[in-house]
Amino acid sequence: MSKRPRTFKLRALHSQDKYGVAGKNCQEVLLKGCQKFQLPISGCRLCLYEDGTELTEGYFQRLPDNTELMLLTPGQAWQGCK
């Protein structure tokens, strides 16, 4: 049985743009996000927008649809949501 795609709202750290992204796993959402924001995938990570928690695959599978995520590149740190 295959996993159903999960939907998320995704933004980059210094961007006001927010996009809907769907994926069956954390890696797929990360890849699509990096493509959308034209970022290299190497070293990028997905975090919860509300508190900066970095996503693992297990945590990703427990999130509700339309959770807001943030894409962080190497050297960037979560600084709180506005």
CORURLIN-V109932 format. One record per helix or strand. SS is the DSSP state (H for helix, E for strand). FROM is the first residue (numbers start at 1). LEN is the number of residues. Records with the same first field share a line. If there is no record, write none. Layout:
BEGIN
SS: FROM-LEN, FROM-LEN
END
This chain:
BEGIN
E: 6-7, 19-5, 45-4, 54-1, 67-6
H: 26-11, 57-6
END
